[in-house]
Amino acid sequence: MQLNAFVKEKRRLAGLTQPELAEKAGVGLRFVRELEQGKTTLRLDKVNQVLQLFGHQIGPVPVSRNIE
């Protein structure tokens, strides 16, 4: 699942509007909107502020590579 879809789903399950999520996470409404729209350049500290409300955080994830 993509990050934007994850955040949107968690927000809806929590019964929060975008402005409510922004306030609770301590980020701006514009940031929440950009996050949910899948903007590719976002500050990771702010992403983690939002994810922390849902008990998650961004971290390194191994990527499989096909090396010939």
N, C-alpha and C positions, 0 to 999 in steps of 0.2 A: 504494500500500500504506500502510496506517495505521501510525503509529509503534509502537504496541503489538505488532502482528503482525510488524513488521520486527525488533524487538528479540527477540521470542520465537523467531523463525526463526533469527536469527544465533546466539542462545544455544544452541539445539538443534544447529545445524550445528557449533558449536565443542565440543559434547559437555559443556556446563556445566550444572550444576543452578542453580537460582535462588540458593541460598546461596553457591555458588562464584563466580557472576557478581558478586554483591554484594561479596564479599571482594576480588576482583580489581579492581573498579571503585572501591572505597573508599566505597561507599554502604551504607545499611542494607538488610536483607532486605525490610523493609516497603516501602521505596521501589521495589525491583525488582518486587515483587508488584503494587504500585499502577500502575507503569509498564506492565507486561504486561497489566493488566486495563483499561487505557485511561482511567485517571483524567485528568480534564480540567485539573486545576490541579497542575502539578508545577514544581519549581525547574529552570530551564533549565540552570544550571551543573551540577546533578547528572545531568540527562539527557545532557549532553555528556560527563560523566565515563564514563557507561556506553557511549555511542556511540563514544567514542575507542578503546575496546578493539577495535572492529570497523572502525576507519579512517574513521569518519564524524563529523559534527557537525551540530547544528541551526543554521540560518541563515535570513536573510530570503529568502522565495520570492515572486516576483511573482504577483499574483492578477489574473486578467482580470476586468474590470468592464464591465457593459453600461450605459453612461451615455447617457441619452436627451437 
